[in-house]
Each structure stands twice: as structure tokens, then as C-alpha cells.
Amino acid sequence: MMSEPYEISKKIPAYMQRLKHMYASDAHNIYYQIISNASVFVREQVSYDNWNGGTTGHALIFFLEEDILRRIDNFDIQEEICEKLKKEILINVCDHRCTNV
């Protein structure tokens, strides 16, 4: 079975720039620091939902520098940050379904 091509990998740099501008008013904000410094890897087709014509999910993996990771060492904070970034990506910049961030 051939996998269908997705545009999300090509669009992520523009999405990240857009988010960076959204958070730029506070350069010390952890969200700005993450978006500005992360290397992002996209795993396409990590999930599929056959409901209503089908939806394919993708995962975004953020690689961060140690000093940023130290600022978010609490699991609750990590979860909160992931949920907020997922929401921002889904609602504000992305027309794809990102199942994991």
C-alpha cells in the first residue's frame, strides 16, 4: 500500500515562525523559548481515524536544549506546555491533525 504524501513536513518551518511571532512579545516566556530554539521532527501517519471520511494524525517531536529542559522538569508543566502548543498548532496555524506534540 502506497502512503499518500502529506504537506505538514514542508509547512512546519512556517508554522513555527508564526508561533514565534505570536509569543515574541515576551522573549522570556517558556513558549517563546521552546518555539525559538526547538528542532522539530515530524512523524507522519502515526494514527488514522476512519470516521467521517478518515483523518490521519501526525506527531511533532521537539528537541530542546538542556537549559530549556531544566525549566520544564516538572511533568505537570510539561503536559501543560504540550497541550497548549498542540492547541496553538491545531487552531491557529495548522490545517492538519497533530495527535502528539
Phi and psi in degrees as a GROMACS rama.xvg file:
@    title "Ramachandran Plot"
@    xaxis  label "Phi"
@    yaxis  label "Psi"
@TYPE xy
-79.4806  139.119  MET-2
-84.4789  140.573  SER-3
-80.6897  147.5  GLU-4
-74.2091  143.889  PRO-5
-120.326  150.621  TYR-6
-93.9098  -10.3369  GLU-7
-58.4086  -40.3481  ILE-8
-60.6113  -38.7075  SER-9
-72.9793  -27.4752  LYS-10
-89.3579  -16.5846  LYS-11
-56.3728  -43.7734  ILE-12
-56.692  -40.4476  PRO-13
-68.6357  -38.932  ALA-14
-60.6345  -43.545  TYR-15
-64.9543  -40.0004  MET-16
-62.9416  -40.2536  GLN-17
-63.5477  -44.3466  ARG-18
-64.8182  -38.9619  LEU-19
-59.0185  -42.3471  LYS-20
-67.6864  -34.7718  HIS-21
-62.3016  -37.8902  MET-22
-96.4658  0.670737  TYR-23
-65.5518  -19.5935  ALA-24
-64.0008  -21.832  SER-25
-132.742  92.3727  ASP-26
-66.3763  -15.7224  ALA-27
-91.2368  -6.24787  HIS-28
-62.1927  135.423  ASN-29
-61.8473  -33.338  ILE-30
-66.3309  -41.4541  TYR-31
-62.7441  -43.923  TYR-32
-61.5669  -41.6903  GLN-33
-65.4713  -51.4267  ILE-34
-62.5408  -38.8513  ILE-35
-71.8295  -30.075  SER-36
-111.825  -8.80335  ASN-37
-75.5965  143.371  ALA-38
-97.4504  128.777  SER-39
-112.505  131.608  VAL-40
-115.24  135.476  PHE-41
-108.256  125.392  VAL-42
-104.061  111.296  ARG-43
-84.0921  152.996  GLU-44
57.716  47.9843  GLN-45
-84.1089  -16.4723  VAL-46
-151.219  161.697  SER-47
-147.079  133.131  TYR-48
-119.58  118.972  ASP-49
-78.7494  -1.28109  ASN-50
-65.5278  133.681  TRP-51
55.7527  47.1019  ASN-52
95.8306  -10.4521  GLY-53
95.7052  138.503  GLY-54
-137.512  129.028  THR-55
-101.436  133.444  THR-56
-102.543  151.182  GLY-57
-127.797  155.554  HIS-58
-114.044  136.938  ALA-59
-108.441  125.254  LEU-60
-112.015  121.108  ILE-61
-99.1983  123.658  PHE-62
-100.336  124.842  PHE-63
-121.086  155.681  LEU-64
-72.1898  155.699  GLU-65
-58.2902  -40.6924  GLU-66
-63.476  -32.8763  ASP-67
-73.8241  -42.1515  ILE-68
-60.1189  -37.1785  LEU-69
-63.018  -30.884  ARG-70
-73.7987  -18.1142  ARG-71
-123.926  42.2856  ILE-72
-77.1042  -13.1543  ASP-73
-81.5514  128.931  ASN-74
-59.3225  -39.6384  PHE-75
-62.0666  -39.5353  ASP-76
-67.5628  -41.255  ILE-77
-59.5847  -45.6005  GLN-78
-63.8908  -42.1562  GLU-79
-62.0123  -44.2296  GLU-80
-63.703  -44.9441  ILE-81
-60.1535  -45.2114  CYS-82
-64.4415  -41.9373  GLU-83
-65.1856  -44.8829  LYS-84
-65.1914  -39.5419  LEU-85
-60.4013  -45.0247  LYS-86
-62.4757  -45.8333  LYS-87
-61.4016  -43.1501  GLU-88
-66.8829  -45.2581  ILE-89
-67.183  -46.7753  LEU-90
-82.9003  -42.6985  ILE-91
-96.5313  -29.1185  ASN-92
-131.307  -14.3259  VAL-93
-120.797  132.148  CYS-94
-99.4599  15.3871  ASP-95
-109.703  166.983  HIS-96
-96.6977  112.696  ARG-97
-99.3548  106.175  CYS-98
-80.4602  -27.4938  THR-99
-137.202  137.046  ASN-100
